Amino acid sequence: MKPPFSRLSIRQRLPLLICLLLVIIILIYGFTSYIGVKKAALKTGYDRLKTLTEQLSTMLSGNTRTFISTTHTAANKPAIKKYILSNGKDSADEVSKLLNELRKDTVNVQVELRNLDKIQIFNSAKEGVNINVSLDSLLFIKSYAKLDSGRVGKLYAIGNLIYYPTMATITEQNKLIGYLIRWRRMTATPKALEQLSQLIGTGAKLYIGNADGKLWTDMMKPVSAPPVYKQHKSGITEYARSKDSPVIASMHPIANSKWLVVVELSKKKITEHASRFLYWLIIVGVILLIVGIFIAWLMSRNISDPLRNLTTAASAIAAGNYSSLVQVNRSDELGKLALAFNTMTSQVKKSQDALEKKAQKYKLLFEKNPMPMWIISKSTLDVIDVNEAAISHYGYSREEFLKLNAKELRPEEDIEKYLEHTSKAIQGTTRSGTWRHKKKDGTIIMVDVIADDIIFKDNPARLILANDVTEKLKAEAELSRQFFLRQKLITETTMQAQEKEREEIGKELHDNINQLLAASKLYLEIVLTGKQESLMEAAKKSYENVNLAINEIRQLSKQLVPPILEETLTSAIKDLAGEIQSASGILIKIEIEKFEEALINENLKLIIYRIVQEQVNNIVKHSRAKNVTIKIETKFDEVALTIADDGVGFDTNKRSRGIGLRNIASRVGFYSGTMNIESQPGKGCTLEASIPLKQEDNISASSA
């Protein structure tokens, strides 16, 4: 998927980018500023609302104190006290006059007296008014309260009108004798409330309600409880009475009463200045955007025109016209770029001329190289160029060679192997190895191939150099055959010498056996003659001679390994291991793999035995080992011998090899074998020897 605006030119993208940046900056700045102004306005509204609610609560508390004070003053008139004490008999006219005075205005609608038993003994009410409220809910002043106490009672709704009582206690000689209750009607006109709202500002509304939340009024009629009462009893609350009229509200209790006052302010009115500020921000942003577009257009034109000139010149260079230069008439970065471009054009022209000369030189080297060379396509393996040496050596004409595929230069049976080789990911210069190639006349030659990855005519290709090594390999084969014949002659001579050695050992063994028999015969003759005085001396002498002869026979027997079956070699090594274990406590473990009898001659078995004997003797004398493992394995073309011990070992880099190891090395080397010693101080020693069984007189072509 292409990135946005990728098809637009720089002249179009630059103004667009600048405009986009301007829009982002204006939006971020405007939004941040608007949020800041809005938060500041709301903070101011919260503080103002809290202060306003407290002030209204204080003002209403003052009014309730005034109501209570006037009621308490009237309640303690002597005439009222006499009237209550006489149970309505004394001062009746004076009391009637006093109570009628208390309700002469339109707000006070009813005044009543109640005795200590809460029984109404006097009632003065306006025409049509008859407030009848439960006495228990009305008389909220306890008998044990302060005698001069007074309170404003709860709001009561009778029809659509709101009434509330102001109660004062009547006392005589510090004793409670009754109650004076004045009922007032809460009156307010829409005009007065509108004026109050305008005075407070920000769409303010005032609500008064009972502390128990059962009745609320807007001072004209009952209304539903504001959500502020249901959510929080204190602090600032936000809610909406209608969908588009969010408000903030605060509630506060009114002292000396059971009332709460709630003030609501319109959130929209509070944030009105912030909205106006946002409006002006939008206007200023649009103006800035228009100015930015114009400036960006001028800038893009100033930048894109020189770039267009550079593009035109670059296209001319790509087409091979190096005379096209850019006019430099400015000193800024674009001017420096144009100057650098002109310098580059001049250098490219010089480099192009030099490359053309080198190309001619390399082409001449390729074509006139005495070694066969050709170029093949990496994708199709078709020959796409060839030098004169390859044409001459392989017998094709140039046209015929250029029609060949690399597979056609291989014998039929080698093609699959060649395709497998070319399918591998090979990069750079590689020696592909020695391959069989086929000339035009069908002659098979051996070639040493070196290949190199190149780009030929804008396509991946491989440059092939083929060195014919057929005659070289034949010469090496002849040398190998001559070497094998010499080695065979040496081996036969050695075998004859070893046969002679075995004959001499056998003769010596025969003589020792004869001596043993003669000594035994002499001992038997002495026993038969019965000459007691010489019996012990002869027996002793005979025992020594016999023991010496037996030891010599045993040593000679170890040197004559029976030459035919593998069981004889196994038995001889096991006998040797048994003797060593009984003498030194070393445990020898022997592993002999299956022998190829046709490949192992008697001399080789004898050499293996001598190597084992020599190394085990070295271990017994020097290594202080507890365990020795001997493994003899006959492989396809060699015998592998491994002798490992867990002795003290030695440093192969610092300590020279002993006579025993040199003897082993000479025996292995005599048979053209290899020997390796691995050892570390404290970690034992491992001897590995490999002796060839036979040599082949053939040379196989190798491949990488």
NORKAFEN-V179570 format. One record per helix or strand of 3 or more residues. SS is the DSSP state (H for helix, E for strand). FROM is the first residue (numbers start at 0). TO is the last residue. If there is no record, write none. Layout:
[[SS,FROM,TO] [SS,FROM,TO]]
//
This chain:
[[H,9,74] [H,77,84] [H,91,101] [E,107,114] [E,119,124] [H,134,137] [E,149,157] [E,160,171] [E,174,184] [H,189,199] [E,204,209] [H,226,230] [E,235,239] [E,245,253] [E,258,265] [H,266,269] [H,271,317] [H,332,367] [E,371,376] [E,381,385] [H,387,393] [H,397,401] [H,405,408] [H,411,421] [E,428,437] [E,443,455] [E,458,467] [H,469,528] [H,531,558] [H,565,583] [E,586,591] [H,601,622] [E,626,633] [E,637,644] [H,658,669] [E,673,678] [E,684,691]]
//
